[in-house]
């Protein structure tokens, strides 16, 4: 008798600082979103992961699908070969893929047009989910439960759902929004440094000193920053410097207080329990910005308590990559409960 074929799911998390992917068995993960515990389910356990320290290119046509495939396909093949080898070579089919990408809502047209057929041709994939990174962050943090999730990293977006529709606040990119995110904090810190250099009010000599230690003379900063395609990541790289100075520099502390207020306002805008406690009283925080620690988290806790007094802040169960795996796993079983919607979570069937 031929051995049973192991089927797989693939999760991809593409952000401003790079790309991560994980492979898992299709049947892994627990909970069906309706029974047991509080009904959220868990993501499949990865059988293998890989990381690319290079962001997917974005141009005038949006996120470049061919560059994403160039980064993902060979690594997914390697993960699949290794995992199938450990299973005795019994499976090379990836049933479902979920790609969560920063900018999917507004810049993901090319991904939606190209990726499903590419995954179907390469791995026999039958279902592909194209999700905003806010959705995969939500799924990783809260599973398939109602509530709100703040994803704060280089950018910042808040997403909420009552499992019927999605609500989103911010996530408009470093030029138009992402208020309170890493690029926003870094830019505010550098602005304070430049104010000190100029002798304008609102400047910080301490931030000026740190900016010059990191970037060199600030008079050369525009020429170093503006031509770069990874400006958000460069700005966000200064956020930890702002946090380190917050205990001794009032300008740095004010930047983090204002960031916390912006994040909490976005959470309140999307949380279904803000006006109806019965709709789901959880807010989870996720993203690399949380590594700034207490200089940001202390004012953020205060702001959330003031703006959402009836809502419980809970630890995120996992991050966006776990969320992408959860969506792919649920999709492979035809059991996805998270709502689909234009730009946020779309599913394409290819077989």
Secondary structure as GFF3:
##gff-version 3
##sequence-region A 1 351
A	DSSP	beta_strand	7	15	.	.	.	ID=ss1
A	DSSP	beta_strand	18	25	.	.	.	ID=ss2
A	DSSP	beta_strand	46	52	.	.	.	ID=ss3
A	DSSP	beta_strand	58	59	.	.	.	ID=ss4
A	DSSP	beta_strand	62	63	.	.	.	ID=ss5
A	DSSP	alpha_helix	65	86	.	.	.	ID=ss6
A	DSSP	beta_strand	93	101	.	.	.	ID=ss7
A	DSSP	alpha_helix	104	107	.	.	.	ID=ss8
A	DSSP	alpha_helix	109	123	.	.	.	ID=ss9
A	DSSP	beta_strand	127	132	.	.	.	ID=ss10
A	DSSP	alpha_helix	133	142	.	.	.	ID=ss11
A	DSSP	beta_strand	147	152	.	.	.	ID=ss12
A	DSSP	beta_strand	156	161	.	.	.	ID=ss13
A	DSSP	beta_strand	166	170	.	.	.	ID=ss14
A	DSSP	alpha_helix	182	198	.	.	.	ID=ss15
A	DSSP	alpha_helix	205	215	.	.	.	ID=ss16
A	DSSP	three_ten_helix	218	220	.	.	.	ID=ss17
A	DSSP	alpha_helix	221	225	.	.	.	ID=ss18
A	DSSP	alpha_helix	231	236	.	.	.	ID=ss19
A	DSSP	alpha_helix	239	245	.	.	.	ID=ss20
A	DSSP	alpha_helix	250	270	.	.	.	ID=ss21
A	DSSP	three_ten_helix	277	279	.	.	.	ID=ss22
A	DSSP	beta_strand	282	286	.	.	.	ID=ss23
A	DSSP	three_ten_helix	288	292	.	.	.	ID=ss24
A	DSSP	alpha_helix	294	307	.	.	.	ID=ss25
A	DSSP	beta_strand	312	315	.	.	.	ID=ss26
A	DSSP	alpha_helix	320	332	.	.	.	ID=ss27
A	DSSP	beta_strand	345	349	.	.	.	ID=ss28
###
